[in-house]
Amino acid sequence: MFHILNSGMTLQGLNHSSIDFYNYSDKFSVHETKDGSISLRSSNFNELFHSFSGAKKESLEKYINPSELSRFRKKGIVTVLDVCLGMGYNSASLIETLKNEKVYLNLWALEIDKNPLNIALENANFRSNWSTNTIKILNKILKHNTFNNELINAEILWGDARKSINKIPKDIKFDLIYLDPFSPQKCPCLWSEEFLTKLSNKLNDNGWLITYSRAAAIRTSLKNSGLDIKTIIPRDNYKAWSNGTLAFKNNDYESQENKIKLWSNLSKMEEDHLKTLAAIPYRDPSGKSTQPEIISRRNIEQSKSNLKPTSLWKRQWLHTKGY
Ligand SMILES: C[S@@+](CC[C@H](N)C(=O)[O-])C[C@H]1O[C@@H](n2cnc3c(N)ncnc32)[C@H](O)[C@@H]1O
């Protein structure tokens, strides 16, 4: 069961003059995922916002748990960038977890469209996942682009993240960056080596970038931007070979109280993936390329490359291991 919602719907109380993407519009349908939480399907990208196994589950498993947020208790503050706020699952999970940890949250978010958050906040199923306080904070962010109290300072920059990232003050560096765009083939502009390099430059010395993507091109670009990469270990899905990627410049943290390993070095299989054509980066040198331009630029680069075809890697690893 799902309903179609137009992006052209009126956003009451919103200050449209602060939005710099007048031509952007999308249509969404609401879907219930397996954990009972709702997600949206975008017609522009023809993709669901979250995995079918659960929108809230995905946010906890792929972003919140690997962040090991208890390590910020001592410092008492964490500065986070949520790239692609969407319906706000990652930010909401963060707000609720940090409240229990008594850690102050300095949250920045990038998003092109106000409608996913607006639709989420009008949906009873979505609201039932969170405390009244978290819903109040998300509403304030939606309406005023900013919110501040004794537990949180939040700022959202609406617009194309390729441009809005430049509006984050230079002195703000992040402990955590959550990168959650649509898939690289559908939304390559937010996975380009140029954009990933901008993100890695926004990490502080011990900052971590976390993404659901385990794609070879993304891992290669993160490495090219100077980061070490780790694989996020799938916990309850033995068929998955990775739950995503954790990337950092330096890491001085070894899990103390949490004996369960949440991430590890890449396996031989994952290292080999980076030696195939799938590892050719998405490139967007002007920061303005369209999806077809980025994809065709990559196709041309792949056609000239000496790297081995990814089909050979798949045959060697995925078929034999039963993934
Ligand atoms: C997979 S969804 C994000 C899901 C989100 N993290 C959540 O918890 O609901 C991808 C989001 O990227 C946004 N988006 C697409 N292109 C963008 C761009 N160029 N700049 C910023 N946001 C973009 C879409 O509007 C959508 O909300």
The ligand as an ORCA input file, in Angstrom:
! r2SCAN-3c Opt
* xyz 0 1
  C      18.541      8.077     -0.020
  S      17.751      9.575      0.308
  C      18.351     10.025      1.911
  C      17.710      9.286      3.040
  C      17.884     10.002      4.341
  N      19.229      9.939      4.846
  C      16.865      9.544      5.341
  O      17.252      9.081      6.433
  O      15.674      9.624      5.053
  C      18.639     10.690     -0.732
  C      18.288     12.151     -0.527
  O      19.193     12.914     -1.339
  C      18.534     14.090     -1.754
  N      19.305     14.642     -2.903
  C      19.315     14.219     -4.191
  N      20.179     14.950     -4.924
  C      20.739     15.855     -4.077
  C      21.705     16.879     -4.228
  N      22.300     17.127     -5.405
  N      22.028     17.622     -3.147
  C      21.455     17.381     -1.938
  N      20.528     16.417     -1.728
  C      20.182     15.655     -2.779
  C      17.131     13.605     -2.077
  O      16.215     14.676     -2.042
  C      16.888     12.571     -0.952
  O      16.245     13.164      0.124
*
